[in-house]
Amino acid sequence: MRGAGTLAVRRAPSTSTIRRVLLAVCPGGLADLLGADPSTAESLAVDGKTARGSPIGTGPAAHLLAAVSGGGQTVSQLRVPDKTNEITAFTRLLAPFDLTGVVVTADALHTPRGHARFLAEQKEAHYLLVVKANQPTLFAQLRALPGKEVTARRYDREAGHGRKETRATRCLTVTGLGLDFPHAVQAARILRHRTDQKTGKVTRQTVYALTDLTAREASPLRIGRLARSQWVIENRLHFVRDTTFAEHASKIHTGHGPANMATLRNLAINTLRAAGHRNIAADLREVSYHPFTRPLDLLDVT
């Protein structure tokens, strides 16, 4: 802000100045500065998203890896370097934070053994990592476990978004069974049945996961909740940015613009959620009715 005239009235910077700053400022530092503190969270989900409107010519679109708490607060975000994938950015994304006791969840792309060691040994965190056929030997071992004989199980049913879903979670202690995965204590088998209420179509999916949490630390109820927190990142962050903020329609592609604009969208979502708002689209409209005061109130800026 700058002063002007004898009364030193504050004026906002010009649009071009704001644009130049957004294109130039370090995206990693901005994301860490504006993100939530993960140290008190029960869980932290890691997942990536591509900004489809960001490519220049035939170049790749910006791919952003984010960490989101179980409460829906974005902790940080990192642009994945071009010609690489999310695996290379996983440890860099989480390295700055105190994750002691936090359960980090991730999909099968982030199940390399090095990630499990990084979380358990360097960050003193826990993990719940999905295993798929990209690790064929480990996947075959999990499929061969005696799931039908498992007595530790949990059933959950819910309806929403035009479908009904039933989830059956079974957990088995695997220490001593020869699984080649660092610090693994329990294996989980989650069977999901979904029924589309409009078409009646039924789909079935089986998900396998490994965790270093013991049976005392994580019952099938908690394992199911942790797994659900990983899937919710799509609804509570990526879906909101696409629909409410029209991120896919954004044509910003120069410099650090795509990453920094995504960080500002994360900040808006975090701020509204911290204030108790649940419907981001409706609450943004409410804020727009008082554009000169309401945003500052939410940010606690005087």
Buried (B, 14 or more C-beta within 10 A) or exposed (E): EEEEEEEEEEEEEEEEEEBEEBBEBEBBEBBBEBBBEBEEBBBBBBBBBBBEBBBEEEEEBBBBBBBBBBBBBBBBBBBBEEEEEBBEBBBBBBEEBEBEEBBBBBBBBBBBBEBBEBBBEEBEBBBBBBBBEEBEEBBEBBEEBEBEEBEBBBEBEEEEEEBBBBBBBBBBBBEEEEBEBBBBBBBBBBBBBBBEEEEEEEEEEEBBBBBBBEBEEBBBBBBBBBBBBBBBBBEBBBBBBBEBBEBBEBEBBEBBBBBBBBBBBBBBBBBBBEEEBEEBEEBBEEBEEEEEEBBEEBEEEE
